């Protein structure tokens, strides 16, 4: 299937265009082609790919109309230099648009489904897809739908690369090809607009792909299968989940499914949360439903408490069921005979490569942006998803809608004749609608303070939302 799509893409894209998209990855030093407007996206998760889908959702028809009008004006005025009249919009009309996405992994995965895959790894191929396949499918569809766009708007994915730095003065991103067999492994790519969409990572492995070892979908699936075997180890007697937010509660739901399906009545599950209620951002009825679920399934819940690891704690053994661990809590309690522990708190933005570049970062090292998702220090740099400091719930929904808005923003910038066009502001998706899954067949779907769906209906609704919002658009763009 992938080979057929590659052939289709080659037929649709001109040889000159294919040569350009190949050259952009083989440039040791960034060389800026003035005839091309470069949009560079760092991160191939939901936020980054949502920007791409919006950018290629429609042709640059406004630019085409302006070019015709400009040519008519040029003929009327007999002014061959009219394109240099200082009009920013006219300058962009003469440029092709190259969108390049850099990603360390060679695949996309819908992160909210990773918890389900931890206890059912056979589902992983259904919630992930190849980024190269995404590129080929997108461009094949785009050029067939808009043949006149050939050579005007291009998209290239560069996978298995590690972004190492940002030079805001030269407007270029530095990166290494981590699996390159060539002697030259250090590269730079210029940008006119840069989008930072690198997301955030958790202390606990497996919740998100490990950047150091899970660069290929096959290795990611293998890691999930290894975790599954560890979870079912007869030595695994006591699992502790730290953090009672949506990730922690949903993980407990999946672990409870694993326990029931495999008849592991000897497996104890403990949930530790630092607040006085679980899911503190949700309404009271959601709290009540989740609390009843925990009680009904014999999950030990410890509120207003925190697990304190010892100074010499070896985190590499956290998910080794053959190593028994003992933890103390802030309240002075002891957690004995812990065989596995998941830390579902304190996600950290993946922005270390930005430090020292001059791009403004917040105290938490997130990209400091304004309401239009622009960097407060560099207007041609934007950020979407979990790696920015926008005051909102760090959720898949907000990552998706930020990406969509930014895609429309960039299209508006390119079509505008103004040097500084008015840009739309992002309005965050709040916590009014919350759908918390508690395993494959239970959950609570709340609208405001009301739980409108629960049990199997809520679980089925969550599965539909996951598929149509987080999986289908990227597997079948």
ROVOMI-130870 format. One record per residue (C-alpha): z, x, y; residue number from 0. Coordinates in Angstrom, 2 decimals, m for minus. Each point is the difference from the previous one (the first is absolute). Layout:
BEGIN
+---------+---------+---------+-----+
:       w :       u :       v :   k :
+---------+---------+---------+-----+
:       Z :       X :       Y : NUM :
...
+---------+---------+---------+-----+
//
This chain:
BEGIN
+---------+---------+---------+-----+
:       w :       u :       v :   k :
+---------+---------+---------+-----+
:    0.00 :    0.00 :    0.00 :   0 :
:    0.94 :    2.79 :    2.40 :   1 :
:   m3.25 :    1.84 :   m0.78 :   2 :
:   m2.06 :   m3.10 :    0.79 :   3 :
:    1.75 :   m0.46 :    3.33 :   4 :
:   m0.62 :    3.64 :    0.89 :   5 :
:   m3.71 :   m0.50 :   m0.70 :   6 :
:   m0.07 :   m3.17 :    2.11 :   7 :
:    1.67 :    1.80 :    2.87 :   8 :
:   m2.49 :    2.85 :   m0.18 :   9 :
:   m2.88 :   m2.46 :    0.15 :  10 :
:    1.40 :   m1.76 :    3.06 :  11 :
:    1.24 :    3.00 :    1.98 :  12 :
:   m2.59 :    2.37 :    1.41 :  13 :
:   m0.10 :    3.58 :   m1.27 :  14 :
:    0.87 :    1.21 :    3.51 :  15 :
:    3.09 :   m2.20 :    0.12 :  16 :
:    1.17 :    1.07 :   m3.47 :  17 :
:   m0.43 :    3.62 :    1.06 :  18 :
:    2.18 :   m0.60 :    3.05 :  19 :
:    2.80 :   m1.67 :   m1.94 :  20 :
:   m0.07 :    2.91 :   m2.45 :  21 :
:    0.07 :    2.62 :    2.73 :  22 :
:    3.04 :   m1.51 :    1.67 :  23 :
:    2.12 :    1.04 :   m3.01 :  24 :
:   m1.42 :    3.52 :   m0.22 :  25 :
:    0.72 :    1.21 :    3.51 :  26 :
:    2.53 :    2.79 :    0.15 :  27 :
:    0.40 :   m0.43 :    3.74 :  28 :
:   m0.41 :   m3.23 :    1.88 :  29 :
:   m3.36 :   m0.27 :    1.74 :  30 :
:   m0.44 :   m3.03 :    2.21 :  31 :
:   m3.44 :   m1.60 :   m0.10 :  32 :
:   m0.41 :   m1.73 :    3.40 :  33 :
:   m2.33 :   m2.60 :   m1.53 :  34 :
:    2.76 :   m1.25 :   m2.33 :  35 :
:    3.22 :   m1.82 :    0.84 :  36 :
:    2.63 :    1.08 :   m2.54 :  37 :
:    2.76 :   m2.37 :   m1.07 :  38 :
:    2.43 :    1.74 :   m2.37 :  39 :
:    2.55 :   m1.93 :   m2.05 :  40 :
:    2.86 :    1.83 :   m1.72 :  41 :
:    1.29 :   m2.04 :   m2.94 :  42 :
:   m1.69 :   m2.18 :   m2.60 :  43 :
:    2.67 :   m2.66 :   m0.44 :  44 :
:   m0.13 :   m3.63 :    1.06 :  45 :
:    0.26 :    0.77 :    3.73 :  46 :
:   m2.77 :    2.62 :    0.05 :  47 :
:   m2.41 :   m1.95 :   m2.19 :  48 :
:    0.60 :   m3.16 :    2.03 :  49 :
:   m1.30 :    1.89 :    3.06 :  50 :
:   m3.11 :    0.99 :   m1.96 :  51 :
:   m0.71 :   m3.52 :   m1.23 :  52 :
:    0.24 :   m1.39 :    3.52 :  53 :
:   m2.22 :    2.74 :    1.44 :  54 :
:   m2.70 :   m0.87 :   m2.54 :  55 :
:    0.47 :   m3.76 :    0.14 :  56 :
:   m2.72 :   m0.38 :    2.60 :  57 :
:   m2.88 :    2.04 :    1.46 :  58 :
:    0.04 :    1.62 :    3.41 :  59 :
:   m2.27 :   m2.72 :    1.42 :  60 :
:    1.40 :    0.31 :    3.52 :  61 :
:   m0.97 :    3.63 :    0.08 :  62 :
:   m3.53 :   m0.81 :   m1.12 :  63 :
:   m0.46 :   m2.62 :    2.71 :  64 :
:    1.25 :    2.38 :    2.66 :  65 :
:   m2.38 :    2.70 :   m1.15 :  66 :
:   m2.99 :   m2.34 :    0.45 :  67 :
:    1.22 :   m1.06 :    3.42 :  68 :
:    0.56 :    3.61 :    0.98 :  69 :
:   m3.51 :    0.96 :   m1.13 :  70 :
:   m1.51 :   m2.85 :    2.03 :  71 :
:    2.01 :    1.11 :    3.04 :  72 :
:   m1.11 :    3.58 :   m0.55 :  73 :
:   m3.67 :   m1.01 :   m0.10 :  74 :
:    0.43 :   m2.16 :    3.10 :  75 :
:    1.73 :    2.71 :    1.98 :  76 :
:   m1.98 :    2.84 :   m1.57 :  77 :
:    3.26 :    1.84 :   m0.35 :  78 :
:    0.04 :    2.13 :   m3.15 :  79 :
:    3.60 :    1.03 :    0.67 :  80 :
:    1.48 :   m3.49 :    0.15 :  81 :
:    2.00 :    0.68 :   m3.16 :  82 :
:    1.98 :    2.58 :    2.00 :  83 :
:    1.14 :   m2.38 :    2.71 :  84 :
:    3.66 :    0.32 :   m0.93 :  85 :
:    0.17 :   m3.36 :   m1.79 :  86 :
:    2.25 :    0.62 :   m3.01 :  87 :
:   m1.49 :   m2.93 :   m1.92 :  88 :
:   m3.54 :    1.36 :    0.47 :  89 :
:    1.05 :    3.38 :   m1.29 :  90 :
:    1.23 :   m1.54 :   m3.24 :  91 :
:   m3.24 :   m1.94 :   m0.41 :  92 :
:   m1.85 :    3.19 :   m0.78 :  93 :
:    2.43 :    1.03 :   m2.73 :  94 :
:    0.25 :   m0.66 :   m3.68 :  95 :
:    3.45 :   m0.83 :   m1.31 :  96 :
:    1.49 :    2.12 :   m2.81 :  97 :
:    3.20 :   m1.36 :   m1.56 :  98 :
:    1.74 :    2.56 :   m2.23 :  99 :
:    3.11 :   m0.71 :   m2.07 : 100 :
:    2.21 :    2.84 :   m1.28 : 101 :
:    2.32 :   m0.69 :   m2.95 : 102 :
:    1.91 :    2.26 :   m2.37 : 103 :
:   m0.44 :   m2.42 :   m2.90 : 104 :
:   m3.37 :   m1.03 :   m1.40 : 105 :
:    1.04 :   m3.65 :   m0.37 : 106 :
:    1.51 :   m2.96 :    1.81 : 107 :
:    2.94 :   m1.90 :   m1.45 : 108 :
:    1.66 :   m3.14 :    1.25 : 109 :
:    3.55 :    1.29 :    0.39 : 110 :
:    1.86 :   m3.35 :   m0.30 : 111 :
:   m1.34 :   m0.26 :   m3.57 : 112 :
:    1.28 :    3.45 :   m0.98 : 113 :
:    3.41 :   m1.43 :   m0.95 : 114 :
:   m1.63 :   m2.32 :   m2.54 : 115 :
:   m2.00 :    2.92 :   m1.37 : 116 :
:    3.19 :    1.98 :   m0.55 : 117 :
:    0.99 :   m2.45 :   m2.73 : 118 :
:   m3.56 :   m0.93 :   m1.02 : 119 :
:   m2.24 :    3.06 :    0.55 : 120 :
:   m2.96 :   m1.66 :   m1.74 : 121 :
:   m0.50 :   m2.04 :    3.19 : 122 :
:   m0.55 :    3.08 :    2.16 : 123 :
:   m3.85 :    0.03 :   m0.17 : 124 :
:    0.05 :   m3.55 :    1.36 : 125 :
:    1.83 :    0.99 :    3.20 : 126 :
:   m1.84 :    3.24 :    0.81 : 127 :
:   m3.55 :    1.15 :    0.65 : 128 :
:   m2.00 :    3.15 :    0.61 : 129 :
:   m0.45 :    0.88 :    3.68 : 130 :
:   m3.47 :    1.40 :   m0.67 : 131 :
:   m0.87 :   m3.30 :   m1.67 : 132 :
:    1.35 :   m1.82 :    3.05 : 133 :
:   m2.20 :    2.14 :    2.25 : 134 :
:   m3.14 :   m0.60 :   m2.06 : 135 :
:    0.55 :   m3.74 :   m0.41 : 136 :
:    0.75 :   m0.45 :    3.70 : 137 :
:   m3.04 :    1.89 :    1.24 : 138 :
:   m2.34 :   m1.57 :   m2.56 : 139 :
:    1.04 :   m3.46 :    1.14 : 140 :
:   m0.05 :    0.93 :    3.70 : 141 :
:   m3.51 :    1.47 :    0.08 : 142 :
:   m1.44 :   m2.81 :   m2.08 : 143 :
:    1.51 :   m2.56 :    2.35 : 144 :
:   m0.85 :    1.93 :    3.18 : 145 :
:   m3.06 :    2.22 :   m0.70 : 146 :
:   m0.38 :    0.88 :    3.69 : 147 :
:    3.41 :    1.71 :   m0.11 : 148 :
:   m1.28 :    2.81 :   m2.22 : 149 :
:    0.71 :    3.26 :    1.76 : 150 :
:    2.06 :   m1.74 :    2.71 : 151 :
:    3.29 :   m0.44 :   m1.84 : 152 :
:    1.05 :    2.16 :   m2.94 : 153 :
:    3.10 :    0.29 :   m2.20 : 154 :
:    1.23 :    2.94 :   m2.05 : 155 :
:    3.13 :    0.42 :   m2.13 : 156 :
:    1.41 :    3.49 :   m0.55 : 157 :
:    2.52 :   m0.05 :   m2.85 : 158 :
:    2.29 :    2.62 :   m1.55 : 159 :
:    0.64 :    1.55 :    3.40 : 160 :
:    3.28 :    0.96 :    1.64 : 161 :
:    0.14 :   m0.46 :    3.78 : 162 :
:    1.74 :    3.10 :    1.35 : 163 :
:   m0.06 :   m0.37 :    3.76 : 164 :
:   m1.24 :   m1.68 :    3.13 : 165 :
:   m1.50 :    1.69 :    3.06 : 166 :
:    0.06 :   m2.56 :    2.80 : 167 :
:   m1.57 :    2.40 :    2.52 : 168 :
:   m3.10 :    0.64 :   m2.11 : 169 :
:    0.18 :   m3.53 :   m1.44 : 170 :
:   m0.24 :    1.09 :   m3.60 : 171 :
:    1.92 :   m0.52 :   m3.25 : 172 :
:    0.59 :    2.94 :   m2.34 : 173 :
:    0.12 :   m0.54 :   m3.74 : 174 :
:   m0.20 :    1.84 :   m3.32 : 175 :
:   m1.95 :   m1.02 :   m3.07 : 176 :
:    2.80 :    0.28 :   m2.53 : 177 :
:   m2.20 :    0.13 :   m3.11 : 178 :
:   m2.99 :    1.85 :    1.39 : 179 :
:   m1.61 :    2.69 :   m2.16 : 180 :
:   m1.69 :    1.50 :    3.03 : 181 :
:    1.40 :    3.04 :    1.80 : 182 :
:    0.12 :   m1.98 :    3.24 : 183 :
:    2.74 :   m2.61 :   m0.29 : 184 :
:    1.00 :   m0.41 :    3.66 : 185 :
:   m1.88 :   m2.50 :    2.10 : 186 :
:    0.07 :   m1.76 :    3.34 : 187 :
:   m1.57 :   m3.24 :    1.13 : 188 :
:   m0.50 :   m1.08 :    3.64 : 189 :
:    0.89 :   m3.44 :    1.24 : 190 :
:   m0.64 :   m2.19 :    3.01 : 191 :
:    2.51 :   m2.55 :   m1.29 : 192 :
:    2.75 :    0.75 :   m2.50 : 193 :
:    1.93 :   m2.55 :   m2.07 : 194 :
:    3.22 :    1.11 :   m1.68 : 195 :
:    0.72 :   m2.23 :   m3.01 : 196 :
:    1.92 :    2.31 :   m2.33 : 197 :
:    2.79 :   m2.48 :   m0.76 : 198 :
:    3.49 :    0.91 :   m1.17 : 199 :
:    1.61 :    1.12 :   m3.25 : 200 :
:    3.24 :   m0.85 :   m1.81 : 201 :
:    2.51 :    2.44 :   m1.43 : 202 :
:   m0.43 :   m1.69 :   m3.40 : 203 :
:   m3.17 :    1.04 :   m1.84 : 204 :
:   m2.44 :   m2.46 :   m1.56 : 205 :
:    0.49 :   m2.71 :    2.66 : 206 :
:   m2.86 :    1.75 :    1.76 : 207 :
:   m2.32 :    2.63 :   m1.40 : 208 :
:    1.36 :    3.55 :   m0.03 : 209 :
:   m2.05 :    1.99 :    2.50 : 210 :
:    0.54 :    3.21 :   m1.98 : 211 :
:   m1.24 :   m1.11 :   m3.41 : 212 :
:   m1.57 :   m3.47 :    0.10 : 213 :
:   m3.25 :    0.87 :    1.76 : 214 :
:   m2.12 :   m1.74 :   m2.64 : 215 :
:    0.33 :   m3.56 :   m1.25 : 216 :
:    0.19 :    1.26 :   m3.59 : 217 :
:    2.99 :    2.21 :    0.79 : 218 :
:    1.67 :   m2.85 :    1.91 : 219 :
:   m0.41 :   m2.34 :   m2.97 : 220 :
:    1.28 :    2.72 :   m2.34 : 221 :
:    3.12 :    0.42 :    2.18 : 222 :
:    0.66 :   m3.75 :   m0.12 : 223 :
:   m0.32 :   m0.01 :   m3.78 : 224 :
:    2.44 :    2.91 :   m0.25 : 225 :
:    2.48 :   m1.91 :    2.16 : 226 :
:   m0.45 :   m3.08 :   m2.19 : 227 :
:    0.90 :    2.05 :   m3.08 : 228 :
:    3.08 :    1.34 :    1.77 : 229 :
:    1.10 :   m3.50 :    0.99 : 230 :
:   m0.20 :   m1.09 :   m3.65 : 231 :
:    1.80 :    3.08 :   m1.30 : 232 :
:    2.99 :   m0.98 :   m2.19 : 233 :
:    2.05 :    2.43 :    2.10 : 234 :
:   m0.69 :   m2.02 :    3.14 : 235 :
:    3.13 :   m2.14 :    0.35 : 236 :
:    0.70 :   m0.35 :    3.73 : 237 :
:   m2.56 :   m0.22 :    2.84 : 238 :
:    1.17 :    0.12 :    3.61 : 239 :
:   m2.24 :   m1.21 :    2.84 : 240 :
:    1.06 :    1.12 :    3.47 : 241 :
:   m1.15 :   m2.31 :    2.80 : 242 :
:    0.02 :   m3.79 :    0.09 : 243 :
:   m3.04 :   m0.54 :    2.17 : 244 :
:   m3.24 :   m1.50 :   m1.29 : 245 :
:   m0.95 :    3.12 :   m2.00 : 246 :
:    3.41 :    0.33 :   m1.66 : 247 :
:    0.30 :   m3.71 :   m0.86 : 248 :
:   m3.55 :   m0.21 :   m1.34 : 249 :
:    0.58 :    3.13 :   m2.10 : 250 :
:    3.11 :   m1.60 :   m1.51 : 251 :
:   m2.11 :   m3.06 :   m0.86 : 252 :
:   m2.56 :    2.15 :   m1.84 : 253 :
:    2.70 :    1.94 :   m1.85 : 254 :
:    1.60 :   m3.27 :   m1.03 : 255 :
:   m3.35 :   m1.11 :   m1.47 : 256 :
:   m0.19 :    3.27 :   m1.95 : 257 :
:    3.54 :   m0.51 :   m1.28 : 258 :
:   m0.70 :   m3.54 :   m1.23 : 259 :
:   m3.44 :    0.68 :   m1.45 : 260 :
:    1.30 :    2.90 :   m2.09 : 261 :
:    3.32 :   m1.68 :   m0.85 : 262 :
:    2.06 :    2.77 :    1.57 : 263 :
:    3.28 :   m1.84 :    0.45 : 264 :
:    1.72 :    3.40 :    0.05 : 265 :
:   m1.80 :    1.00 :    3.22 : 266 :
:    2.13 :   m0.41 :    3.11 : 267 :
:   m1.54 :   m0.37 :    3.48 : 268 :
:    1.97 :    0.66 :    3.20 : 269 :
:   m1.25 :   m0.64 :    3.55 : 270 :
:    1.77 :    1.76 :    2.89 : 271 :
:   m0.66 :   m1.08 :    3.59 : 272 :
:    1.49 :    1.25 :    3.26 : 273 :
:    0.00 :   m3.41 :    1.75 : 274 :
:    2.18 :   m3.05 :   m0.59 : 275 :
:   m2.95 :   m2.06 :   m1.33 : 276 :
:   m3.17 :    0.76 :   m1.92 : 277 :
:   m3.32 :   m0.31 :    1.82 : 278 :
:    1.76 :   m0.21 :    3.36 : 279 :
:   m3.29 :   m0.67 :    1.81 : 280 :
:   m0.58 :   m3.21 :   m1.97 : 281 :
:    1.53 :   m3.43 :    0.44 : 282 :
:    3.24 :   m1.24 :   m1.54 : 283 :
:   m1.71 :   m2.08 :   m2.68 : 284 :
:   m1.96 :    3.01 :   m1.18 : 285 :
:    3.27 :    1.93 :   m0.23 : 286 :
:    1.53 :   m2.81 :   m2.03 : 287 :
:   m2.92 :   m0.18 :   m2.41 : 288 :
:   m0.09 :    3.77 :   m0.57 : 289 :
:    3.79 :    0.15 :   m0.45 : 290 :
:   m0.17 :   m2.72 :   m2.67 : 291 :
:   m2.77 :    1.94 :   m1.74 : 292 :
:    2.17 :    3.13 :   m0.09 : 293 :
:    3.00 :   m1.91 :   m1.35 : 294 :
:   m2.01 :   m1.89 :   m2.61 : 295 :
:   m1.50 :    3.24 :   m1.34 : 296 :
:    3.26 :    1.99 :   m0.04 : 297 :
:   m1.08 :    2.43 :    2.70 : 298 :
:    3.01 :    1.73 :    1.58 : 299 :
:   m0.34 :   m0.17 :    3.79 : 300 :
:    2.07 :    2.27 :    2.25 : 301 :
:   m0.23 :   m0.90 :    3.71 : 302 :
:    1.22 :    1.90 :    3.06 : 303 :
:   m0.06 :    3.19 :   m2.03 : 304 :
:   m2.10 :    3.11 :   m0.39 : 305 :
:   m0.59 :    2.48 :   m2.79 : 306 :
:    0.94 :    3.53 :    1.01 : 307 :
:   m1.65 :    2.74 :   m2.07 : 308 :
:    1.88 :    3.27 :   m0.41 : 309 :
:   m1.08 :    3.08 :    1.93 : 310 :
:   m1.45 :    1.56 :   m3.16 : 311 :
:   m1.65 :   m3.17 :   m1.28 : 312 :
:   m3.27 :    0.69 :   m1.82 : 313 :
:   m2.42 :   m2.74 :    1.09 : 314 :
:   m2.55 :    1.10 :   m2.60 : 315 :
:    2.30 :   m1.45 :   m2.67 : 316 :
:    0.36 :   m3.43 :    1.64 : 317 :
:   m2.44 :   m1.63 :   m2.39 : 318 :
:    0.85 :    2.02 :   m3.09 : 319 :
:    1.82 :   m2.38 :   m2.35 : 320 :
:    1.23 :    2.88 :   m2.13 : 321 :
:    2.16 :    1.30 :    2.85 : 322 :
:    3.07 :   m2.09 :    0.81 : 323 :
:    0.94 :   m0.02 :    3.68 : 324 :
:    3.15 :   m0.95 :    1.90 : 325 :
:   m0.01 :   m1.15 :    3.62 : 326 :
:    2.64 :   m0.88 :    2.55 : 327 :
:   m0.44 :   m2.70 :    2.63 : 328 :
:    1.09 :   m0.11 :    3.61 : 329 :
:    2.76 :   m2.50 :   m0.88 : 330 :
:    1.42 :    2.38 :   m2.60 : 331 :
:   m1.36 :   m1.69 :   m3.12 : 332 :
:   m1.47 :    1.91 :   m2.93 : 333 :
:   m3.33 :   m0.67 :   m1.69 : 334 :
:    0.39 :    1.47 :   m3.45 : 335 :
:   m2.54 :    0.57 :   m2.74 : 336 :
:   m3.02 :   m0.43 :    2.28 : 337 :
:   m3.15 :    0.87 :   m1.91 : 338 :
:   m2.63 :   m0.81 :    2.68 : 339 :
:    0.24 :   m0.53 :    3.75 : 340 :
:   m2.65 :   m1.20 :    2.46 : 341 :
:    0.46 :    0.72 :    3.73 : 342 :
:   m1.77 :   m2.84 :    1.83 : 343 :
:    1.20 :    0.87 :    3.50 : 344 :
:   m0.95 :    2.22 :    2.93 : 345 :
:   m3.76 :    0.17 :   m0.28 : 346 :
:   m1.34 :    2.99 :    1.94 : 347 :
:   m3.31 :    0.07 :    1.90 : 348 :
:   m2.59 :    2.48 :   m1.22 : 349 :
:   m0.60 :    1.66 :    3.34 : 350 :
:    1.20 :    3.58 :   m0.47 : 351 :
:   m3.57 :    1.26 :    0.58 : 352 :
:    0.12 :   m1.41 :    3.56 : 353 :
:    3.08 :    1.94 :    1.14 : 354 :
:   m0.80 :    2.63 :    2.62 : 355 :
:   m3.34 :   m1.56 :    0.91 : 356 :
:    1.20 :   m1.61 :    3.22 : 357 :
:   m0.52 :   m3.53 :   m1.34 : 358 :
:    3.07 :   m2.04 :    0.89 : 359 :
:    2.38 :   m0.78 :   m2.88 : 360 :
:    3.14 :   m2.13 :    0.01 : 361 :
:    3.44 :    1.21 :   m1.04 : 362 :
:   m0.79 :   m1.19 :   m3.55 : 363 :
:   m3.21 :    2.07 :    0.05 : 364 :
:   m2.19 :   m3.11 :    0.12 : 365 :
:   m3.03 :    0.00 :    2.29 : 366 :
:    1.08 :   m1.34 :    3.40 : 367 :
:   m2.40 :   m2.77 :    1.02 : 368 :
:   m0.27 :   m2.85 :    2.49 : 369 :
:   m0.80 :   m3.66 :   m0.70 : 370 :
:   m3.72 :    0.74 :   m0.31 : 371 :
:    0.80 :    2.44 :   m2.86 : 372 :
:   m1.02 :    2.95 :    2.18 : 373 :
:    1.94 :    3.24 :    0.15 : 374 :
:    2.11 :    0.10 :    3.14 : 375 :
:   m1.12 :    3.60 :    0.57 : 376 :
:   m3.66 :   m0.03 :   m1.11 : 377 :
:   m1.98 :   m3.23 :    0.64 : 378 :
:   m2.76 :    0.88 :   m2.48 : 379 :
:    2.53 :    0.22 :   m2.85 : 380 :
:    1.24 :   m3.16 :   m1.75 : 381 :
:    2.45 :   m0.65 :   m2.82 : 382 :
:    0.36 :   m2.89 :   m2.45 : 383 :
:    2.37 :   m0.82 :   m2.82 : 384 :
:    3.36 :    1.44 :   m1.01 : 385 :
:   m0.49 :    3.33 :    1.80 : 386 :
:    0.18 :   m1.42 :    3.54 : 387 :
:    3.02 :   m1.08 :    2.05 : 388 :
:   m1.15 :   m3.56 :    0.73 : 389 :
:    3.07 :   m2.24 :   m0.07 : 390 :
:   m0.79 :   m2.21 :   m3.00 : 391 :
:    0.66 :   m0.41 :   m3.70 : 392 :
:   m1.65 :    2.84 :   m1.89 : 393 :
:   m1.94 :   m2.21 :   m2.36 : 394 :
:   m3.43 :   m0.24 :   m1.58 : 395 :
:   m0.78 :   m2.98 :    2.22 : 396 :
:    0.67 :    1.91 :    3.21 : 397 :
:   m1.94 :    3.03 :   m1.27 : 398 :
:   m2.97 :   m2.25 :   m0.79 : 399 :
:    0.00 :   m1.91 :    3.29 : 400 :
:    0.51 :    3.18 :    2.05 : 401 :
:   m3.01 :    1.52 :   m1.74 : 402 :
:   m2.13 :   m3.09 :    0.67 : 403 :
:    0.98 :   m0.08 :    3.67 : 404 :
:   m0.75 :    3.70 :    0.44 : 405 :
:   m3.42 :   m0.42 :   m1.60 : 406 :
:   m0.81 :   m2.75 :    2.51 : 407 :
:    1.44 :    2.15 :    2.79 : 408 :
:   m2.30 :    2.91 :   m0.84 : 409 :
:   m3.03 :   m2.29 :   m0.13 : 410 :
:    0.96 :   m1.36 :    3.41 : 411 :
:    0.38 :    3.52 :    1.41 : 412 :
:   m3.43 :    1.03 :   m1.27 : 413 :
:   m1.65 :   m3.11 :    1.41 : 414 :
:    1.70 :    0.20 :    3.39 : 415 :
:   m1.61 :    1.38 :    3.15 : 416 :
:    3.41 :    0.70 :    1.49 : 417 :
:    1.64 :    3.42 :   m0.23 : 418 :
:    3.35 :   m1.65 :   m0.81 : 419 :
:   m0.64 :   m3.47 :   m1.41 : 420 :
:    2.84 :   m2.47 :   m0.39 : 421 :
:    1.30 :    0.21 :   m3.58 : 422 :
:    1.74 :   m2.73 :   m2.04 : 423 :
:    3.70 :    0.38 :   m0.77 : 424 :
:    1.39 :   m0.29 :   m3.50 : 425 :
:    2.35 :   m2.89 :   m0.68 : 426 :
:    2.10 :    0.81 :   m3.02 : 427 :
:    0.23 :   m2.17 :   m3.06 : 428 :
:    3.69 :   m0.91 :    0.03 : 429 :
:    2.27 :   m0.97 :   m2.85 : 430 :
:   m0.73 :   m3.73 :    0.37 : 431 :
:   m1.98 :    0.01 :   m3.26 : 432 :
:    1.54 :    2.01 :   m2.84 : 433 :
:   m1.02 :    0.02 :   m3.65 : 434 :
:    2.42 :    1.97 :   m2.15 : 435 :
:   m1.02 :    0.46 :   m3.63 : 436 :
:    2.75 :    0.28 :   m2.61 : 437 :
:   m2.05 :    1.00 :   m2.99 : 438 :
:   m3.25 :   m1.48 :   m1.29 : 439 :
:    1.26 :   m3.58 :   m0.21 : 440 :
:    2.60 :   m0.42 :    2.73 : 441 :
:    0.33 :    0.37 :    3.75 : 442 :
:    0.72 :   m1.68 :    3.31 : 443 :
:   m2.62 :   m0.89 :    2.61 : 444 :
:    1.66 :   m0.87 :    3.30 : 445 :
:   m1.38 :   m1.37 :    3.26 : 446 :
:    2.62 :    0.65 :    2.64 : 447 :
:    3.35 :   m1.18 :   m1.33 : 448 :
:   m1.55 :   m2.18 :   m2.73 : 449 :
:   m0.86 :    1.12 :   m3.51 : 450 :
:   m3.18 :   m1.99 :   m0.59 : 451 :
:   m0.94 :    1.46 :   m3.40 : 452 :
:    2.15 :    1.55 :   m2.69 : 453 :
:   m0.13 :    1.07 :   m3.60 : 454 :
:   m3.42 :    0.06 :   m1.70 : 455 :
:   m1.78 :   m1.62 :    2.95 : 456 :
:    1.21 :    2.71 :    2.36 : 457 :
:   m0.97 :    2.72 :   m2.48 : 458 :
:   m3.48 :   m1.50 :   m0.42 : 459 :
:   m0.43 :   m0.23 :    3.79 : 460 :
:    1.02 :    3.65 :    0.38 : 461 :
:   m2.53 :    1.07 :   m2.64 : 462 :
:   m2.78 :   m1.88 :    1.83 : 463 :
:    0.95 :    1.53 :    3.35 : 464 :
:    0.09 :    3.48 :   m1.53 : 465 :
:   m3.46 :   m0.44 :   m1.53 : 466 :
:   m1.84 :   m1.56 :    2.93 : 467 :
:    1.71 :    2.05 :    2.75 : 468 :
:    0.69 :    3.38 :   m1.59 : 469 :
:   m2.32 :    0.47 :   m2.96 : 470 :
:   m3.28 :   m1.94 :    0.15 : 471 :
:   m1.10 :    1.14 :    3.53 : 472 :
:    0.15 :    3.65 :   m1.09 : 473 :
:   m1.19 :   m0.24 :   m3.62 : 474 :
:   m2.92 :   m2.21 :    1.07 : 475 :
:   m0.68 :    0.73 :    3.70 : 476 :
+---------+---------+---------+-----+
//
